[in-house]
Amino acid sequence: MGGASVAEIDQHNILRSTHMAMARALAKLGNHDHILVDGTPIKDGSIGVHTAIVGGDDQSYSIACASIVAKVVRDYLMARLARSHPGYGWERNAGYGTRMHLHGLQTEGVSPHHRRSFAPVQHRLNQGA
C-alpha cells in the first residue's frame, strides 16, 4: 500500500500525489516488469513501464481487485479518522464534500486532516476557523 499526506496533496495536487502513492506502493512490492494503471499514462516516469487503461476496473480483473482493496482500506482509514474527529461524517462520506461534511466544517472547523487546497476548507479558513 502507498499513500500521500494532506501536505503533499496540497503541495503537488491530487493527481501528482496519487502517482507518488503508486510509486511508493510499487517500491514496497520490489521487482516488477510491467504494471497496469487505471487511468491515463503517467508521464513523469515515477512508476516505470506501465500500460494505462481508462476505465481499467471495467476491463481488467487485476485493476478491479486493486480498486476494491484500495476502497476497503480507504473506508477503514476514514472510519478510524471519524472516531478521533467526529462531526464530519467521514465514516460515511469517505472525505467527499457531502452536505454533512460541509456542515462539519462549519460546526467543527478545519481539522489537521483537511486539505487546505479544497475550496470549502479555504472558505472556512477565510471565515476565521
MMTF fields as JSON, N, C-alpha, C and O atoms, coordinates in Angstrom:
{
  "mmtfVersion": "1.0.0",
  "mmtfProducer": "UNKNOWN",
  "numBonds": 515,
  "numAtoms": 516,
  "numGroups": 129,
  "numChains": 1,
  "numModels": 1,
  "chainsPerModel": [1],
  "groupsPerChain": [129],
  "chainIdList": ["A"],
  "bondAtomList": [4, 2, 8, 6, 12, 10, 16, 14, 20, 18, 24, 22, 28, 26, 32, 30, 36, 34, 40, 38, 44, 42, 48, 46, 52, 50, 56, 54, 60, 58, 64, 62, 68, 66, 72, 70, 76, 74, 80, 78, 84, 82, 88, 86, 92, 90, 96, 94, 100, 98, 104, 102, 108, 106, 112, 110, 116, 114, 120, 118, 124, 122, 128, 126, 132, 130, 136, 134, 140, 138, 144, 142, 148, 146, 152, 150, 156, 154, 160, 158, 164, 162, 168, 166, 172, 170, 176, 174, 180, 178, 184, 182, 188, 186, 192, 190, 196, 194, 200, 198, 204, 202, 208, 206, 212, 210, 216, 214, 220, 218, 224, 222, 228, 226, 232, 230, 236, 234, 240, 238, 244, 242, 248, 246, 252, 250, 256, 254, 260, 258, 264, 262, 268, 266, 272, 270, 276, 274, 280, 278, 284, 282, 288, 286, 292, 290, 296, 294, 300, 298, 304, 302, 308, 306, 312, 310, 316, 314, 320, 318, 324, 322, 328, 326, 332, 330, 336, 334, 340, 338, 344, 342, 348, 346, 352, 350, 356, 354, 360, 358, 364, 362, 368, 366, 372, 370, 376, 374, 380, 378, 384, 382, 388, 386, 392, 390, 396, 394, 400, 398, 404, 402, 408, 406, 412, 410, 416, 414, 420, 418, 424, 422, 428, 426, 432, 430, 436, 434, 440, 438, 444, 442, 448, 446, 452, 450, 456, 454, 460, 458, 464, 462, 468, 466, 472, 470, 476, 474, 480, 478, 484, 482, 488, 486, 492, 490, 496, 494, 500, 498, 504, 502, 508, 506, 512, 510],
  "bondOrderList": [1, 1, 1, 1, 1, 1, 1, 1, 1, 1, 1, 1, 1, 1, 1, 1, 1, 1, 1, 1, 1, 1, 1, 1, 1, 1, 1, 1, 1, 1, 1, 1, 1, 1, 1, 1, 1, 1, 1, 1, 1, 1, 1, 1, 1, 1, 1, 1, 1, 1, 1, 1, 1, 1, 1, 1, 1, 1, 1, 1, 1, 1, 1, 1, 1, 1, 1, 1, 1, 1, 1, 1, 1, 1, 1, 1, 1, 1, 1, 1, 1, 1, 1, 1, 1, 1, 1, 1, 1, 1, 1, 1, 1, 1, 1, 1, 1, 1, 1, 1, 1, 1, 1, 1, 1, 1, 1, 1, 1, 1, 1, 1, 1, 1, 1, 1, 1, 1, 1, 1, 1, 1, 1, 1, 1, 1, 1, 1],
  "groupList": [{"groupName": "MET", "atomNameList": ["N", "CA", "C", "O"], "elementList": ["N", "C", "C", "O"], "formalChargeList": [0, 0, 0, 0], "bondAtomList": [1, 0, 2, 1, 3, 2], "bondOrderList": [1, 1, 2], "singleLetterCode": "M", "chemCompType": "L-PEPTIDE LINKING"}, {"groupName": "GLY", "atomNameList": ["N", "CA", "C", "O"], "elementList": ["N", "C", "C", "O"], "formalChargeList": [0, 0, 0, 0], "bondAtomList": [1, 0, 2, 1, 3, 2], "bondOrderList": [1, 1, 2], "singleLetterCode": "G", "chemCompType": "PEPTIDE LINKING"}, {"groupName": "ALA", "atomNameList": ["N", "CA", "C", "O"], "elementList": ["N", "C", "C", "O"], "formalChargeList": [0, 0, 0, 0], "bondAtomList": [1, 0, 2, 1, 3, 2], "bondOrderList": [1, 1, 2], "singleLetterCode": "A", "chemCompType": "L-PEPTIDE LINKING"}, {"groupName": "SER", "atomNameList": ["N", "CA", "C", "O"], "elementList": ["N", "C", "C", "O"], "formalChargeList": [0, 0, 0, 0], "bondAtomList": [1, 0, 2, 1, 3, 2], "bondOrderList": [1, 1, 2], "singleLetterCode": "S", "chemCompType": "L-PEPTIDE LINKING"}, {"groupName": "VAL", "atomNameList": ["N", "CA", "C", "O"], "elementList": ["N", "C", "C", "O"], "formalChargeList": [0, 0, 0, 0], "bondAtomList": [1, 0, 2, 1, 3, 2], "bondOrderList": [1, 1, 2], "singleLetterCode": "V", "chemCompType": "L-PEPTIDE LINKING"}, {"groupName": "GLU", "atomNameList": ["N", "CA", "C", "O"], "elementList": ["N", "C", "C", "O"], "formalChargeList": [0, 0, 0, 0], "bondAtomList": [1, 0, 2, 1, 3, 2], "bondOrderList": [1, 1, 2], "singleLetterCode": "E", "chemCompType": "L-PEPTIDE LINKING"}, {"groupName": "ILE", "atomNameList": ["N", "CA", "C", "O"], "elementList": ["N", "C", "C", "O"], "formalChargeList": [0, 0, 0, 0], "bondAtomList": [1, 0, 2, 1, 3, 2], "bondOrderList": [1, 1, 2], "singleLetterCode": "I", "chemCompType": "L-PEPTIDE LINKING"}, {"groupName": "ASP", "atomNameList": ["N", "CA", "C", "O"], "elementList": ["N", "C", "C", "O"], "formalChargeList": [0, 0, 0, 0], "bondAtomList": [1, 0, 2, 1, 3, 2], "bondOrderList": [1, 1, 2], "singleLetterCode": "D", "chemCompType": "L-PEPTIDE LINKING"}, {"groupName": "GLN", "atomNameList": ["N", "CA", "C", "O"], "elementList": ["N", "C", "C", "O"], "formalChargeList": [0, 0, 0, 0], "bondAtomList": [1, 0, 2, 1, 3, 2], "bondOrderList": [1, 1, 2], "singleLetterCode": "Q", "chemCompType": "L-PEPTIDE LINKING"}, {"groupName": "HIS", "atomNameList": ["N", "CA", "C", "O"], "elementList": ["N", "C", "C", "O"], "formalChargeList": [0, 0, 0, 0], "bondAtomList": [1, 0, 2, 1, 3, 2], "bondOrderList": [1, 1, 2], "singleLetterCode": "H", "chemCompType": "L-PEPTIDE LINKING"}, {"groupName": "ASN", "atomNameList": ["N", "CA", "C", "O"], "elementList": ["N", "C", "C", "O"], "formalChargeList": [0, 0, 0, 0], "bondAtomList": [1, 0, 2, 1, 3, 2], "bondOrderList": [1, 1, 2], "singleLetterCode": "N", "chemCompType": "L-PEPTIDE LINKING"}, {"groupName": "LEU", "atomNameList": ["N", "CA", "C", "O"], "elementList": ["N", "C", "C", "O"], "formalChargeList": [0, 0, 0, 0], "bondAtomList": [1, 0, 2, 1, 3, 2], "bondOrderList": [1, 1, 2], "singleLetterCode": "L", "chemCompType": "L-PEPTIDE LINKING"}, {"groupName": "ARG", "atomNameList": ["N", "CA", "C", "O"], "elementList": ["N", "C", "C", "O"], "formalChargeList": [0, 0, 0, 0], "bondAtomList": [1, 0, 2, 1, 3, 2], "bondOrderList": [1, 1, 2], "singleLetterCode": "R", "chemCompType": "L-PEPTIDE LINKING"}, {"groupName": "THR", "atomNameList": ["N", "CA", "C", "O"], "elementList": ["N", "C", "C", "O"], "formalChargeList": [0, 0, 0, 0], "bondAtomList": [1, 0, 2, 1, 3, 2], "bondOrderList": [1, 1, 2], "singleLetterCode": "T", "chemCompType": "L-PEPTIDE LINKING"}, {"groupName": "LYS", "atomNameList": ["N", "CA", "C", "O"], "elementList": ["N", "C", "C", "O"], "formalChargeList": [0, 0, 0, 0], "bondAtomList": [1, 0, 2, 1, 3, 2], "bondOrderList": [1, 1, 2], "singleLetterCode": "K", "chemCompType": "L-PEPTIDE LINKING"}, {"groupName": "PRO", "atomNameList": ["N", "CA", "C", "O"], "elementList": ["N", "C", "C", "O"], "formalChargeList": [0, 0, 0, 0], "bondAtomList": [1, 0, 2, 1, 3, 2], "bondOrderList": [1, 1, 2], "singleLetterCode": "P", "chemCompType": "L-PEPTIDE LINKING"}, {"groupName": "TYR", "atomNameList": ["N", "CA", "C", "O"], "elementList": ["N", "C", "C", "O"], "formalChargeList": [0, 0, 0, 0], "bondAtomList": [1, 0, 2, 1, 3, 2], "bondOrderList": [1, 1, 2], "singleLetterCode": "Y", "chemCompType": "L-PEPTIDE LINKING"}, {"groupName": "CYS", "atomNameList": ["N", "CA", "C", "O"], "elementList": ["N", "C", "C", "O"], "formalChargeList": [0, 0, 0, 0], "bondAtomList": [1, 0, 2, 1, 3, 2], "bondOrderList": [1, 1, 2], "singleLetterCode": "C", "chemCompType": "L-PEPTIDE LINKING"}, {"groupName": "TRP", "atomNameList": ["N", "CA", "C", "O"], "elementList": ["N", "C", "C", "O"], "formalChargeList": [0, 0, 0, 0], "bondAtomList": [1, 0, 2, 1, 3, 2], "bondOrderList": [1, 1, 2], "singleLetterCode": "W", "chemCompType": "L-PEPTIDE LINKING"}, {"groupName": "PHE", "atomNameList": ["N", "CA", "C", "O"], "elementList": ["N", "C", "C", "O"], "formalChargeList": [0, 0, 0, 0], "bondAtomList": [1, 0, 2, 1, 3, 2], "bondOrderList": [1, 1, 2], "singleLetterCode": "F", "chemCompType": "L-PEPTIDE LINKING"}],
  "groupTypeList": [0, 1, 1, 2, 3, 4, 2, 5, 6, 7, 8, 9, 10, 6, 11, 12, 3, 13, 9, 0, 2, 0, 2, 12, 2, 11, 2, 14, 11, 1, 10, 9, 7, 9, 6, 11, 4, 7, 1, 13, 15, 6, 14, 7, 1, 3, 6, 1, 4, 9, 13, 2, 6, 4, 1, 1, 7, 7, 8, 3, 16, 3, 6, 2, 17, 2, 3, 6, 4, 2, 14, 4, 4, 12, 7, 16, 11, 0, 2, 12, 11, 2, 12, 3, 9, 15, 1, 16, 1, 18, 5, 12, 10, 2, 1, 16, 1, 13, 12, 0, 9, 11, 9, 1, 11, 8, 13, 5, 1, 4, 3, 15, 9, 9, 12, 12, 3, 19, 2, 15, 4, 8, 9, 12, 11, 10, 8, 1, 2],
  "groupIdList": [1, 2, 3, 4, 5, 6, 7, 8, 9, 10, 11, 12, 13, 14, 15, 16, 17, 18, 19, 20, 21, 22, 23, 24, 25, 26, 27, 28, 29, 30, 31, 32, 33, 34, 35, 36, 37, 38, 39, 40, 41, 42, 43, 44, 45, 46, 47, 48, 49, 50, 51, 52, 53, 54, 55, 56, 57, 58, 59, 60, 61, 62, 63, 64, 65, 66, 67, 68, 69, 70, 71, 72, 73, 74, 75, 76, 77, 78, 79, 80, 81, 82, 83, 84, 85, 86, 87, 88, 89, 90, 91, 92, 93, 94, 95, 96, 97, 98, 99, 100, 101, 102, 103, 104, 105, 106, 107, 108, 109, 110, 111, 112, 113, 114, 115, 116, 117, 118, 119, 120, 121, 122, 123, 124, 125, 126, 127, 128, 129],
  "secStructList": [7, 7, 7, 7, 7, 2, 2, 2, 2, 2, 2, 2, 7, 2, 2, 2, 2, 2, 2, 2, 2, 2, 2, 2, 2, 2, 2, 2, 2, 7, 7, 7, 1, 7, 3, 3, 3, 3, 1, 1, 7, 7, 6, 6, 1, 1, 1, 7, 1, 3, 3, 3, 3, 6, 6, 2, 2, 2, 2, 7, 2, 2, 2, 2, 2, 2, 2, 2, 2, 2, 2, 2, 2, 2, 2, 2, 2, 2, 2, 2, 2, 2, 2, 2, 1, 6, 6, 1, 7, 2, 2, 2, 2, 6, 6, 7, 7, 7, 2, 2, 2, 2, 2, 2, 2, 2, 2, 2, 7, 7, 7, 6, 6, 1, 7, 6, 6, 1, 2, 2, 2, 2, 2, 2, 2, 2, 6, 6, 7],
  "xCoordList": [0.838, 0.0, 0.884, 1.964, 0.408, 1.101, 0.104, -1.097, 0.586, -0.299, 0.41, 1.609, -0.339, 0.199, -0.433, -1.606, 0.341, -0.15, -0.999, -0.979, -1.734, -2.517, -1.593, -1.927, -0.443, 0.504, 1.002, 1.14, 1.273, 1.726, 0.64, 0.922, -0.586, -1.687, -1.849, -2.04, -1.773, -1.882, -0.731, -0.923, 0.455, 1.625, 1.663, 2.006, 1.315, 1.533, 0.265, 0.369, -0.884, -2.209, -2.543, -1.664, -3.812, -4.288, -3.731, -3.388, -3.638, -3.145, -1.679, -1.318, -0.844, 0.58, 0.779, 1.634, 0.015, 0.118, -0.317, 0.245, -1.309, -1.722, -0.581, -0.335, 0.115, 1.26, 2.377, 3.031, 2.591, 3.594, 3.209, 4.06, 1.936, 1.466, 1.643, 2.03, 1.36, 1.571, 3.035, 3.353, 3.916, 5.352, 5.787, 6.604, 5.255, 5.585, 5.091, 5.8, 3.883, 3.34, 4.173, 4.469, 4.544, 5.351, 6.727, 7.26, 7.304, 8.617, 8.556, 9.52, 7.437, 7.272, 7.135, 7.482, 6.629, 6.454, 7.773, 7.894, 8.738, 10.009, 10.006, 9.36, 10.726, 10.895, 9.574, 8.763, 9.383, 8.236, 8.637, 9.368, 8.147, 8.494, 7.539, 7.942, 6.284, 5.255, 4.036, 3.693, 3.388, 2.181, 1.032, 1.235, -0.167, -1.371, -1.822, -1.769, -2.262, -2.71, -4.117, -4.395, -4.991, -6.332, -6.272, -6.02, -6.497, -6.478, -5.577, -5.354, -5.067, -4.221, -2.747, -2.394, -1.888, -0.465, 0.158, -0.205, 1.1, 1.837, 3.138, 4.006, 3.265, 4.341, 5.632, 6.658, 5.601, 6.805, 7.829, 8.906, 7.516, 8.467, 8.563, 9.402, 7.732, 7.862, 7.509, 7.944, 6.729, 6.332, 6.899, 6.653, 7.647, 8.275, 7.34, 6.371, 7.651, 6.909, 5.503, 5.316, 4.525, 3.147, 2.223, 2.553, 1.079, 0.005, -1.142, -1.619, -1.572, -2.68, -3.97, -4.028, -4.995, -6.286, -7.36, -7.672, -7.92, -9.019, -10.22, -10.602, -10.806, -11.895, -11.378, -12.079, -10.154, -9.472, -10.189, -10.083, -10.921, -11.596, -12.758, -13.266, -13.185, -14.198, -13.575, -14.257, -12.276, -11.634, -10.575, -10.183, -10.115, -9.034, -9.4, -9.702, -9.367, -9.65, -8.638, -9.012, -7.383, -6.341, -6.615, -6.524, -6.947, -7.242, -8.5, -8.545, -9.521, -10.755, -10.473, -10.99, -9.659, -9.32, -8.542, -8.821, -7.575, -6.789, -7.69, -7.5, -8.661, -9.591, -10.432, -10.67, -10.877, -11.665, -10.82, -11.271, -9.601, -8.714, -8.471, -8.529, -8.203, -7.934, -9.143, -8.982, -10.324, -11.529, -11.811, -12.235, -11.581, -11.786, -10.81, -11.198, -9.557, -8.555, -8.913, -8.86, -9.278, -9.679, -10.852, -10.836, -11.867, -13.036, -12.661, -13.184, -11.761, -11.286, -10.581, -10.848, -9.686, -8.944, -9.87, -9.685, -10.857, -11.796, -12.674, -12.98, -13.081, -13.873, -13.038, -13.546, -11.768, -10.879, -10.689, -10.694, -10.522, -10.378, -11.649, -11.575, -12.805, -14.083, -14.211, -14.833, -13.63, -13.708, -12.9, -13.29, -11.78, -10.96, -11.348, -10.981, -12.078, -12.539, -14.002, -14.294, -14.922, -16.338, -16.912, -16.362, -18.014, -18.722, -18.652, -19.401, -17.761, -17.616, -18.295, -18.463, -18.676, -19.312, -18.343, -18.742, -17.073, -16.062, -16.324, -15.929, -16.99, -17.282, -18.288, -18.425, -18.999, -19.999, -19.667, -20.07, -18.944, -18.725, -17.311, -17.009, -16.439, -15.06, -14.32, -13.42, -14.701, -13.997, -14.536, -14.048, -15.532, -16.115, -16.919, -17.41, -17.047, -17.696, -19.204, -19.89, -19.725, -21.176, -21.738, -20.993, -23.048, -23.701, -23.264, -22.991, -23.198, -22.792, -21.347, -21.038, -20.481, -19.079, -18.957, -18.24, -19.64, -19.593, -20.184, -19.696, -21.232, -21.803, -20.764, -20.622, -20.045, -18.992, -17.911, -17.397, -17.565, -16.572, -17.073, -16.305, -18.366, -18.928, -19.022, -18.76, -19.392, -19.607, -18.351, -18.143, -17.518, -16.324, -15.064, -14.069, -15.109, -13.914, -13.068, -13.503, -11.881, -10.968, -10.058, -9.44, -9.983, -9.107, -7.73, -7.573, -6.751, -5.43, -5.467, -4.512, -6.579, -6.683, -7.377, -7.543, -7.775, -8.409, -7.357, -6.382, -7.592, -6.704, -6.992, -8.126, -5.983, -6.147, -6.467, -6.991, -6.155, -6.431, -7.885, -8.296, -8.666, -10.08, -10.859, -10.796, -11.58, -12.233, -13.081, -12.973, -13.923, -14.701, -13.819, -14.193, -12.669, -11.758, -11.151, -11.061, -10.737, -10.212, -11.254, -10.943, -12.492, -13.58, -13.736, -13.872, -13.715, -13.87, -12.674, -12.851, -11.47, -10.292, -10.372, -9.955, -10.901, -11.046, -12.092, -12.081, -13.0, -14.006, -13.439, -14.094, -12.222, -11.607, -11.849, -12.149, -11.718, -11.966, -11.066, -11.141],
  "yCoordList": [-1.178, 0.0, 1.243, 1.263, 2.249, 3.527, 4.628, 4.455, 5.735, 6.842, 8.163, 8.209, 9.226, 10.583, 11.386, 11.205, 12.255, 13.055, 14.23, 14.588, 14.812, 16.013, 17.116, 17.804, 17.279, 18.324, 18.075, 19.014, 16.809, 16.5, 16.793, 17.326, 16.452, 16.712, 18.212, 18.672, 18.974, 20.431, 21.009, 21.955, 20.456, 20.98, 20.577, 21.39, 19.332, 18.799, 18.652, 18.606, 18.58, 18.331, 16.844, 16.012, 16.533, 15.175, 14.167, 13.047, 14.545, 13.61, 13.265, 12.088, 14.259, 14.01, 13.218, 12.334, 13.519, 12.791, 11.334, 10.442, 11.098, 9.727, 8.969, 7.808, 9.621, 8.985, 8.698, 7.658, 9.615, 9.402, 8.195, 7.374, 8.094, 6.97, 5.653, 4.647, 5.659, 4.456, 4.044, 2.867, 5.006, 4.719, 4.129, 3.209, 4.641, 4.105, 2.674, 1.823, 2.413, 1.055, 0.09, -1.023, 0.516, -0.345, -0.608, -1.709, 0.382, 0.205, -0.877, -1.618, -0.969, -1.994, -3.385, -4.381, -3.452, -4.745, -5.336, -6.552, -4.493, -4.986, -5.019, -4.195, -5.967, -6.043, -6.307, -7.126, -5.609, -5.827, -5.378, -4.403, -6.106, -5.786, -4.774, -3.909, -4.896, -4.099, -4.05, -5.042, -2.898, -2.797, -2.214, -1.579, -2.448, -1.862, -0.722, -0.824, 0.353, 1.543, 1.888, 1.911, 2.153, 2.601, 4.095, 4.883, 4.485, 5.904, 6.176, 5.314, 7.383, 7.818, 7.554, 7.366, 7.539, 7.271, 8.27, 9.445, 7.761, 8.588, 8.988, 8.15, 10.268, 10.745, 11.094, 11.313, 11.15, 11.591, 10.477, 10.737, 9.259, 8.16, 7.585, 6.719, 8.039, 7.634, 6.181, 5.617, 5.555, 4.17, 3.176, 1.976, 3.648, 2.728, 2.313, 3.003, 1.176, 0.684, 0.283, -0.507, 0.844, 0.547, 0.689, 1.336, 0.076, 0.253, 0.919, 0.412, 2.047, 2.78, 2.4, 2.379, 2.101, 1.701, 2.593, 2.48, 3.475, 4.32, 3.414, 2.617, 3.536, 2.64, 1.235, 0.25, 1.149, -0.132, -1.115, -2.323, -0.635, -1.586, -2.287, -3.285, -1.784, -2.472, -3.432, -4.303, -3.272, -4.05, -5.034, -5.939, -4.866, -5.698, -6.222, -5.452, -7.533, -8.155, -7.691, -7.445, -7.569, -7.134, -5.721, -5.458, -4.823, -3.443, -3.396, -2.664, -4.17, -4.198, -4.669, -4.091, -5.711, -6.22, -5.179, -4.968, -4.529, -3.497, -2.339, -1.76, -2.001, -0.923, -1.268, -0.414, -2.504, -2.938, -2.867, -2.353, -3.382, -3.346, -1.896, -1.578, -1.028, 0.379, 1.03, 1.779, 0.757, 1.357, 0.81, 1.556, -0.48, -1.063, -0.448, -0.108, -0.303, 0.309, 1.768, 2.228, 2.499, 3.896, 4.013, 4.864, 3.165, 3.218, 2.907, 3.531, 1.95, 1.629, 2.837, 3.201, 3.454, 4.609, 5.785, 6.49, 5.995, 7.095, 6.834, 7.766, 5.58, 5.251, 5.468, 5.962, 5.102, 5.321, 6.818, 7.267, 7.575, 9.023, 9.642, 10.577, 9.12, 9.642, 9.453, 10.273, 8.385, 8.165, 9.213, 9.629, 9.633, 10.632, 12.07, 13.001, 12.257, 13.589, 13.491, 13.587, 13.3, 13.171, 14.504, 15.576, 14.399, 15.602, 15.885, 16.719, 15.201, 15.437, 14.347, 14.509, 13.263, 12.169, 11.335, 10.666, 11.372, 10.645, 9.147, 8.49, 8.605, 7.17, 6.814, 5.645, 7.818, 7.579, 8.229, 7.712, 9.346, 10.071, 9.933, 10.483, 9.207, 8.962, 10.25, 10.243, 11.337, 12.586, 13.442, 14.549, 12.948, 13.752, 14.904, 14.817, 15.959, 17.172, 17.073, 17.847, 16.129, 15.978, 17.099, 17.855, 17.186, 18.182, 18.018, 19.007, 16.768, 16.515, 16.954, 17.539, 16.674, 17.066, 18.591, 19.139, 19.264, 20.728, 21.325, 22.339, 20.699, 21.156, 20.991, 21.862, 19.87, 19.642, 20.705, 21.124, 21.14, 22.217, 23.483, 24.192, 23.755, 24.955, 24.824, 25.785, 23.644, 23.486, 23.076, 23.507, 22.256, 21.73, 22.502, 22.452, 23.209, 23.888, 22.963, 21.873, 23.401, 22.664, 21.794, 22.276, 20.526, 19.604, 19.555, 20.046, 18.977, 18.811, 17.873, 17.81, 17.146, 16.169, 16.725, 16.008, 17.969, 18.596, 19.197, 19.807, 19.0, 19.604, 21.096, 21.504, 21.89, 23.345, 23.808, 24.905, 22.978, 23.322, 23.041, 23.403, 22.412, 22.125, 23.423, 24.004, 23.881, 25.2, 25.425, 26.495, 24.476, 24.73, 24.907, 25.637, 24.256, 24.428, 25.83, 26.511, 26.255, 27.62, 28.641, 29.6, 28.417, 29.33, 29.396, 30.479, 28.225, 28.184, 28.862, 29.575, 28.638, 29.28, 30.799, 31.534, 31.261, 32.711, 33.326, 34.533, 32.488, 32.964, 33.069, 33.594, 32.57, 32.633, 31.406, 31.501, 30.227, 28.958, 28.817, 27.815],
  "zCoordList": [0.0, 0.0, 0.0, 0.592, -0.663, -0.691, -0.404, -0.612, 0.064, 0.37, 0.175, -0.099, 0.32, 0.244, 1.375, 1.699, 1.957, 3.075, 2.59, 1.413, 3.514, 3.227, 2.703, 1.739, 3.336, 2.916, 1.496, 0.712, 1.161, -0.202, -1.223, -2.296, -0.901, -1.824, -2.029, -3.155, -0.941, -1.065, -1.869, -2.634, -1.707, -2.408, -3.88, -4.738, -4.171, -5.527, -6.359, -7.584, -5.788, -6.341, -6.218, -5.997, -6.364, -6.108, -7.121, -6.743, -8.392, -9.4, -9.168, -9.152, -8.991, -8.747, -7.46, -7.406, -6.445, -5.184, -5.341, -4.706, -6.181, -6.483, -7.138, -6.814, -8.056, -8.711, -7.708, -7.78, -6.783, -5.739, -4.88, -4.536, -4.54, -3.732, -4.473, -3.877, -5.781, -6.593, -6.584, -6.42, -6.76, -6.772, -5.43, -5.399, -4.334, -3.007, -2.85, -2.315, -3.313, -3.221, -4.061, -3.627, -5.253, -6.119, -5.532, -5.672, -4.881, -4.254, -3.18, -2.989, -2.485, -1.456, -2.059, -1.423, -3.286, -3.942, -4.433, -4.583, -4.679, -5.206, -6.727, -7.374, -7.287, -8.744, -9.462, -9.028, -10.545, -11.42, -12.824, -12.994, -13.819, -15.206, -15.822, -16.599, -15.466, -16.133, -15.22, -14.578, -15.164, -14.353, -15.17, -16.204, -14.677, -15.258, -14.354, -13.128, -14.972, -14.246, -14.722, -15.921, -13.77, -14.107, -14.379, -13.467, -15.606, -15.958, -17.141, -17.992, -17.175, -18.284, -17.963, -16.798, -18.98, -18.751, -17.773, -17.73, -16.998, -16.037, -16.715, -16.957, -17.018, -17.878, -17.154, -17.799, -15.808, -15.099, -14.871, -14.335, -15.264, -15.126, -13.724, -13.476, -12.806, -11.404, -11.147, -10.143, -12.028, -11.764, -12.76, -12.64, -13.734, -14.685, -15.806, -16.123, -16.394, -17.554, -17.128, -16.202, -17.821, -17.475, -18.675, -19.669, -18.554, -19.519, -18.777, -17.762, -19.288, -18.683, -19.399, -20.628, -18.621, -19.179, -18.57, -17.385, -19.381, -18.912, -18.647, -19.504, -17.473, -17.086, -16.816, -17.048, -16.328, -16.149, -15.259, -15.474, -14.256, -13.369, -14.064, -13.553, -15.212, -16.021, -17.022, -17.564, -17.269, -18.327, -17.837, -18.573, -16.614, -16.099, -14.714, -13.802, -14.577, -13.288, -12.245, -11.099, -12.613, -11.677, -11.176, -9.977, -12.077, -11.68, -10.821, -9.833, -11.186, -10.404, -8.978, -8.021, -8.832, -7.5, -6.706, -5.526, -7.333, -6.653, -6.234, -5.165, -7.064, -6.748, -5.522, -4.669, -5.436, -4.282, -3.007, -1.983, -3.079, -1.912, -1.485, -0.297, -2.447, -2.132, -1.455, -0.491, -1.941, -1.352, 0.046, 0.929, 0.251, 1.579, 2.576, 3.694, 2.183, 3.067, 3.325, 4.466, 2.272, 2.448, 3.419, 4.308, 3.258, 4.129, 5.577, 6.501, 5.779, 7.127, 7.74, 8.886, 6.978, 7.487, 7.78, 8.772, 6.927, 7.147, 8.375, 9.119, 8.594, 9.785, 11.046, 12.053, 10.989, 12.132, 12.388, 13.534, 11.316, 11.44, 12.03, 12.828, 11.638, 12.135, 13.64, 14.316, 14.168, 15.618, 16.383, 17.474, 15.808, 16.509, 16.151, 16.867, 15.063, 14.638, 14.197, 13.005, 15.148, 14.777, 14.282, 14.537, 13.582, 13.162, 11.678, 11.17, 10.972, 9.532, 8.693, 7.484, 9.319, 8.587, 7.77, 6.816, 8.14, 7.348, 7.278, 6.315, 8.297, 8.278, 7.198, 6.84, 6.671, 5.632, 4.304, 3.262, 4.299, 3.046, 2.493, 1.434, 3.194, 2.742, 2.38, 1.54, 3.012, 2.783, 1.652, 1.428, 0.94, -0.128, 0.461, 1.586, -0.289, 0.179, 0.198, -0.47, 0.954, 1.082, 1.96, 2.583, 1.993, 2.834, 4.296, 4.978, 4.776, 6.162, 6.407, 7.446, 5.462, 5.608, 5.638, 6.475, 4.746, 4.707, 5.981, 6.48, 6.504, 7.782, 8.899, 9.757, 8.88, 9.863, 9.812, 10.849, 8.617, 8.501, 9.198, 9.848, 9.052, 9.669, 11.19, 11.914, 11.67, 13.117, 13.873, 15.007, 13.263, 13.938, 13.574, 14.296, 12.462, 11.974, 11.107, 10.736, 10.797, 9.919, 10.779, 11.728, 10.444, 11.182, 10.509, 9.392, 11.169, 10.542, 9.335, 8.561, 9.181, 8.101, 6.861, 5.875, 6.898, 5.741, 4.814, 5.251, 3.519, 2.521, 2.438, 2.188, 2.645, 2.574, 1.156, 0.965, 0.161, -1.24, -1.626, -2.728, -0.763, -1.007, -0.795, 0.289, -1.794, -1.755, -0.505, 0.094, -0.075, 1.145, 2.389, 3.307, 2.429, 3.558, 3.507, 4.528, 2.313, 2.164, 2.607, 3.313, 2.179, 2.55, 4.073, 4.643, 4.727, 6.187, 6.88, 7.868, 6.362, 6.939, 6.792, 7.686, 5.677, 5.456, 6.375, 6.619, 6.887, 7.839, 9.25, 10.149, 9.44, 10.767, 11.6, 12.79, 10.969, 11.687, 12.889, 13.602]
}
